[in-house]
Amino acid sequence: MRKSGVSIRDVAKETGLSIATISRVINNNTNVNPKTRKRVLDACARLDYLPNSAARALSTSRSKTVAAIIPTIEHSVFAKFISGIEQTLDEQGYSLVMAISNADEEAELNAARKLLGMGAEAFILTGASHSAVLMQTLARHNVPHVLTSIWDPTNPAPTIGYDNAELAGEAVKYLIARGHRHIAVVHGPLSESDRTAARKQGAEAAGMGKAELQFIETELSVAGGKAAANRFLPANPECTAVLCFSDVLAMGVYFRLAEVGKSIPEDLSVMGFDNLDWSVETVPALTTINLPALAMGRSAATELVRNLEKGTSVRNQHLSAEIVERASVRRIK
């Protein structure tokens, strides 16, 4: 089983149990007496035994590995998402392998091929836009998969996430209800994210006939937020509020407004999207939309493990998100 170190035979010898019993415990087989399971796990801990996953895959034809491909790891919303996936998989005796696509379909396809070659049994993907070749490959090999960060029951693949258009619409309605009629909307590249495109559509629909919206596309970074502020400040002097489709962009707007001597929310209200960890620490604290990243990761992992273990279909799940009202948006009388 292993060329060096402690082997499964050493654990069997330590416990006086059969190799088959030790194997069932290691592979998280439920048909094991709880006392026996504890006895084996205690012995593994004492001996510092590490299961050989390659040997397990050969003997069981199972890697018990789920792959997640995400656009970036630069923002904490994805860190929460991955944490939810990994915690849930670990509880079920599964492992996570991960790749970064940088919002590039070709890079995502190449990563998926490598992960399939490593034995990944299921895939967690972000958004609705993926290479047709990738989706055909997953279908041809009967690999269960789920699309996250979106909710679209009409999609052929199961989706677990939230309605981006609806949430952006609610954000615009929130600002309108507080008297804002000239709103700058700052967002990342539309070509790189179907979620951003959906948010733009939702914002346009909510503002139609009720508010004048100025859409500004920029790179998804703090520097991008500052650059966007440089564009809307001189071009739209009537603007009273800025809606950013990411808290990261909102932070850039905060910095630029401070540099030009404008106060939030007295001179300009700012609203974000994501509820990143630091958004409550900004001055003033950022009003934003709390996305259920951790719950989404847990749900995606749970559905895929159920499919792999019991053969049940992966279900669509519409997760709720809500506006977190803080101090960065003022009400105009």
Secondary structure as UniProt FT lines:
FT   HELIX           8..15
FT   HELIX           19..26
FT   TURN            27..28
FT   HELIX           34..47
FT   HELIX           53..60
FT   STRAND          65..70
FT   HELIX           76..91
FT   TURN            92..93
FT   STRAND          95..100
FT   TURN            102..103
FT   HELIX           105..117
FT   TURN            118..119
FT   STRAND          122..126
FT   HELIX           132..140
FT   TURN            141..142
FT   STRAND          145..148
FT   TURN            153..154
FT   STRAND          159..161
FT   HELIX           164..177
FT   TURN            178..179
FT   STRAND          182..187
FT   HELIX           190..192
FT   HELIX           194..207
FT   TURN            208..210
FT   STRAND          212..217
FT   HELIX           222..235
FT   TURN            237..238
FT   STRAND          241..244
FT   HELIX           247..259
FT   TURN            260..261
FT   TURN            264..267
FT   STRAND          269..271
FT   HELIX           277..280
FT   STRAND          287..290
FT   HELIX           293..310
FT   STRAND          317..318
FT   STRAND          322..324
//
